[in-house]
Amino acid sequence: METAMIAATDKRVYMNTFGERFPIAFAYGKESTLYDLEGKAYTDFLAGIAVNALGYAHPKVTAAICEQAQRIVHYSNYFYIEKQALLAETLTHLSCFDRAFFCNTGAEANEGAIKLARKYFYDKGEDRYEIIACENSFHGRTIATVAATGQKKYQKPYSPLLPSGIKNVPYGDANALKAALSPNTAAVLVECIQGEGGVIDGGDYLAQVRALCDENGCLMIIDEVQTGIGRTGTLFAYEQYGFEPDILTLAKALGGGVPIGAVLAKEACCAFGPGDHGTTFGGNPLACAAGLAVISEIAREPFLSAVKQKGKYFKSELVKLQAQFPKKIVDVRGRGLMLGMELAAEIKNSAVQKELLKQGFIIGVAGHNTLRFVPPLIIREEQIDALLGVLTNYFRKA
Ligand SMILES: Cc1ncc(COP(=O)(O)O)c(C=O)c1O
């Protein structure tokens, strides 16, 4: 099918939740490059929205998926699943957590984490049900996670929000959190770096959240759906902020493109027992085989230090660009290969995105007029330089 025909069919029969899509469909990808149906190449700085950490057609991930698909894709969680047990063991071994639960998406992982926190206090006989999340956050599109997602544009059409007991406080404001915490608070749910919110780094706020949770006696849930699996230069972003959460959620990069989400938790708060939670697909052999292949590539040196080094270089070059065009670029933020560049009001982030796409570069937009760069972690320095070249030209003319 040609792209125009796909577009016509899509417009006729697909629910239009994604707005005006770019008039491109991809045929295949290799490393950090995508090729459309007409054969045009694009260097990818979006990676399927921070999913394809190892790029496209990574030989080890592809082999693991093919091998597993030839044996068995799915049976059910009524039985033991070797790859599920191994992936849980790997993730807990590499983190401060003791147990894992697998699901299919980031939203589902956050739902699981919220349920786990509530169940923990239910078992203890404490009346703690409230979840505090941050304004400008993003935690998913299900009815509970949209309540946690502190952005009116996502919440308004679905009000009154379910479930009750979810509050939003300003991100980065420890005093506001302190005031919002109560004897009914079960957990604070927070991102280390707000991704969809515009690549906003929580910095010292995160350790303050930890301290306030301890003081209050509630749990701390870190949403690492976007920051996890090497994106910021460590396997998990929390490692860089000097605290340990009680519960952590993952998805996106974990399956290298195969849908998988995870809830990781410390033993002390693993309150789920038989029947308390469940899933049909979550943690099936195919998704876990992909997850194991992804982790075995990313959770090692020199892979992670290369992410840090490339991120440092990329960010310093973006900062130089800001110095060159101070009236057009307002801010450069982020860490590792999760970077954002906020633009002045007269330059629309979506216009930059469209122009770069014409020139063969895929970038994201997020938050307040911000360009978001979340390339495959295998991106090469010369590809970063090529992007910087087209950005420089753009700002020169803009
Ligand atoms: C931090 C964060 N949490 C949760 C989600 C939701 O993940 P999913 O779209 O897989 O449900 C996202 C998606 O962008 C995210 O960035």
The ligand as an ORCA input file, in Angstrom:
! r2SCAN-3c Opt
* xyz 0 1
  C       6.582      8.964     32.611
  C       5.513      8.217     31.862
  N       4.666      7.433     32.543
  C       3.699      6.736     31.943
  C       3.527      6.808     30.575
  C       2.441      6.019     29.920
  O       2.988      4.932     29.253
  P       2.113      4.119     28.196
  O       1.848      5.037     27.052
  O       2.971      2.947     27.841
  O       0.872      3.711     28.912
  C       4.389      7.623     29.813
  C       4.213      7.738     28.369
  O       4.680      8.636     27.711
  C       5.401      8.346     30.478
  O       6.244      9.135     29.810
*
